[in-house]
Amino acid sequence: MSQKTKTQENIATAVFGSAEMKQSAPAESIPKHKTAPEIAYQMVKDETFPQTQPRLNLATFVTTYMDDYATRLMNEAVSINYIDETEYPRVAVMCGRCINMVANLWHSPEKSEWKTGAVGIGSSEACMLGGVAAWLRWRDKRKAAGKPCDKPNLVMSSAYQVVWEKFCQLWQIEMRTVPITHKNPTLNIEEAIKMCDENTICVVPIAGVTWTGMNDDIEGLNDALEVYNKKTGYDIPIHVDAASGGFILPFLNPEKRWDFRLKWVLSISTSGHKYGLVYPGLGWVVWRDKSVLPNEMSFSVNYLGANITQVGLNFSRPAAQILAQYYNFIRLGFEGYKEIHENSMAIARYCHDAIGQMHCFENYSKKLDNPLFIWCLKPEYEKSAKWTLFDLQDRLMQSGWMVPAYTMPKDIEDMVVMRVVVRQGMSRDMADMLIGDIINAVAELEKLEYPTPSRIACQKQQKHKGRVYTH
Ligand SMILES: Cc1ncc(COP(=O)(O)O)c(C=O)c1O
């Protein structure tokens, strides 16, 4: 910006009368000159202005609504670094209490005052910590037995979330995936056991599969591993990736045994920022007890005048999410969480039924394990349709909704589905608006005279690869 333009402005210049509003936003270098705070604020704010309203974002699992008190607490704690435990010791205590509460929710058998667990920035960090612990336990045992440790592997379904690919790449662990199929949309236990051997560090079932919303059969896996481990003399454990299910199952299906009630479950991870109902930036991992957390993972650091012990990949991290989780536990109690999740489930079922009744759609599963579901075009409808679910996604975006369409994972990637994740903040009234918008969008798409580019691309793919869809 030239000096001349700058000096023409003064304190009375309106934000939208300023020179900055006529120029592109800085993109490469830090601007040379200062900018008035109200103008800088407006520029940053406007950058996000055309985005989807978070509560209309039905693609995400992550919290998009918290009450005013939670929001206030988080704003007030925004300057606190969690790692400064010496300076903010009560935050560390609060974090320990949250770990205790999560561990007890999952029936931890540990009797000590502080349960063994760690806070993460999300499930990804929590999964990594669970995976690293399994790898180190396996390695230490192999070393002690004088056996080679160079070929560790991990077994899970092909419907894994990308964090497991990252984990296996970063730690050089062979990833063995059991394909999910239309017949077996969750982890096929028999096939998973066939993939196990002496180098398997753990099997990872998922509670709340990202692609489908379904739960793997964790109790069935535990029983199969019990037989397998007895037969082979191995002791292959389970790490449960309960990113979504970890805060759903205890409230909506408390009788279901998927957690530390099962012998081979040694660790569980979840996202506090999903159905733990906290804004993004929070994950939890809990181990069965101290004995299964390798010593190498606890780092003692002499920091700012005290010795602190830390389990985690990151050092500095925000404290606000921990305050918010603790607030939620107090504010909602078990009863409150149950009510909110029951409502989400009821609204998800309502949408699931409404979509399942439409002439063009077919739900992927009949029942819902979690408050989310996927659906596809009916095969017979699809044959003559001039549009795809990607077109429907675009249409819905015009009414503000983000409802993603995507292809399924490897082996069934020919199938295109659409997913809705219902969370706190989605009311029945909003569900009615969504269903109305879907009905209207389909009616418009059915008026098309010619196939959409997305439909043409699909047909081409079909010809080339014998596939129905790719995107
Ligand atoms: C099954 C599963 N695991 C792990 C993750 C990663 O979670 P986060 O985004 O909290 O890191 C997700 C995210 O959707 C997930 O669905």
The ligand as an SDF file (V2000), in Angstrom:
LIG
                    3D

 16 16  0  0  0  0  0  0  0  0999 V2000
  -12.5030  -43.8300   13.6740 C   0  0  0  0  0  0  0  0  0  0  0  0
  -11.6950  -42.5690   13.7460 C   0  0  0  0  0  0  0  0  0  0  0  0
  -10.4530  -42.6020   14.2620 N   0  0  0  0  0  0  0  0  0  0  0  0
   -9.6900  -41.5070   14.3460 C   0  0  0  0  0  0  0  0  0  0  0  0
  -10.1500  -40.2820   13.9090 C   0  0  0  0  0  0  0  0  0  0  0  0
   -9.2760  -39.0700   14.0310 C   0  0  0  0  0  0  0  0  0  0  0  0
   -9.8700  -38.2210   14.9600 O   0  0  0  0  0  0  0  0  0  0  0  0
   -9.4230  -36.7180   15.2330 P   0  0  0  0  0  0  0  0  0  0  0  0
  -10.0120  -35.9280   14.1360 O   0  0  0  0  0  0  0  0  0  0  0  0
  -10.0470  -36.4340   16.5650 O   0  0  0  0  0  0  0  0  0  0  0  0
   -7.9330  -36.6700   15.2670 O   0  0  0  0  0  0  0  0  0  0  0  0
  -11.4430  -40.1840   13.3700 C   0  0  0  0  0  0  0  0  0  0  0  0
  -11.9620  -38.9000   12.8700 C   0  0  0  0  0  0  0  0  0  0  0  0
  -13.0060  -38.7820   12.2970 O   0  0  0  0  0  0  0  0  0  0  0  0
  -12.2370  -41.3460   13.2960 C   0  0  0  0  0  0  0  0  0  0  0  0
  -13.4880  -41.3020   12.8000 O   0  0  0  0  0  0  0  0  0  0  0  0
  1  2  1  0
  2  3  1  0
  2 15  2  0
  3  4  2  0
  4  5  1  0
  5  6  1  0
  5 12  2  0
  6  7  1  0
  7  8  1  0
  8  9  2  0
  8 10  1  0
  8 11  1  0
 12 13  1  0
 12 15  1  0
 13 14  2  0
 15 16  1  0
M  END
$$$$
